[in-house]
Amino acid sequence: SKLTLAFGVVPILGLFLVRFENPRKPEDTERWAVVGDLPSMHFETDDTPTPALALRLYCAIAQDWADNVIAGRDLSDSYPIEVAPTPEHAEMLLGRIAFIRQEVIPLAEPRTGP
């Protein structure tokens, strides 16, 4: 396996591209892994070929969990985030997501122009 830092903002988050030499399934050759001062998560790279798109997907997955927690909905279809599903945790996560969307994702966007 090979682990490559694709994008990072210390100590908030690190986005790693994980490449597996002998995956169980061909579609599991590559995965994104997000770690840091937020819930860790890993997911496929198929629809998110760039770090900015991967971070957008991270935010969408985390927001789904937080929205479902706040609304008191079933979490069986949400990503299994490893904290107690309390409104307080959901609000903290929504704050981190907002910061990532406003401050971090623009830094990960491809640069254009001079």
N, C-alpha and C positions, 0 to 999 in steps of 0.2 A: 504494500500500500504506500501511497505517496500523499503527503499533506502539504498544501501550498496556501500561504496566506494570500488571499485575493484582495482583501481590503480590511483595514482596521482603524479604529479610533480608540486609543488606549485611555482609560481602562474600560470604556463603555462597551465596545463590542469588537469581536474579530470574526470575519467571514472567511472560512477556509474552503478550498476546493479539495475534496478527498477523492483520490483515484485508487480503485481496488484492482490488484493484479489478477485475482481469481474470484470474481464475484459469483454469488450463487445464481444470479440471473443476469443476462446480458444488459438489461436496462439499469442494473445497479453498478455499472462500471464507475460512474461519477455521482457524487452527492455534494450538496452544499452543507456545511455545518456552521451554525452561528453560536457563538459563546460570548460570555462577558457578564456585565452587570445587568443581566436580563435572563429570562428563561432560555436555556439551550434548546436548539432545535436542529433537525437535519431533514433534508428533502431533496427530491430529484432535481437535476439540472436541465431536464428536457425543455421546459417552457421558460426557463430563466437563464439564458446564456451569459448574462453580464452580472457583475456584482450589484449594480443598481437595481436590476430586475429581481435579483435574488433577495435583496433587502426589502423591496416592495412586497414580494410574496411573504416574507417573514412577517411583516407588519399586518398583512391581510389575514394570515393564519392566526396570529396572536390576537388580533381584533375580534375575529370570530369567537375565540374562546372567551375573551373578556365580555363581549356583548351577550353571549349566552349565559355567562355567570350572572351578570347584572340583571338579566331578564328572568333568571330562575329556570332557564330551559335545560333540557337534557344535554349532557356533554359527550354522549357516546359517538357522535359524528365529528367532534372537535379534536384537534391535535391534543395529545395527552401532555399537558403542561404540568410539570412536577411541583406544583404548589397547591395548597388547599384552595378550593374554588370559592373564595369569599369575595364579597363586594370590594373589600379593601385591597386585596391582591389584584382584582380586575382593574380598579381605578389606578393603582400604581403602574400596571402594565400599559394601560391606555396612555398614561403620561409619558412613559418611555417610548411608546410607538409614535406619539406626536413629535417628540424630540427627534427620533430617527427620521421621520418623514420630512421635517422642516430643516434640520441641521446636518444630518449625516448623509442621506441619499443624494442631495445635491453635490456633495464632495465626491461621491462614487460615480457620478454621471461622466460619460466620456467627454473630454474637453474638445471644443471645436474652435476654430479660428486661431489667431496668433497668440 
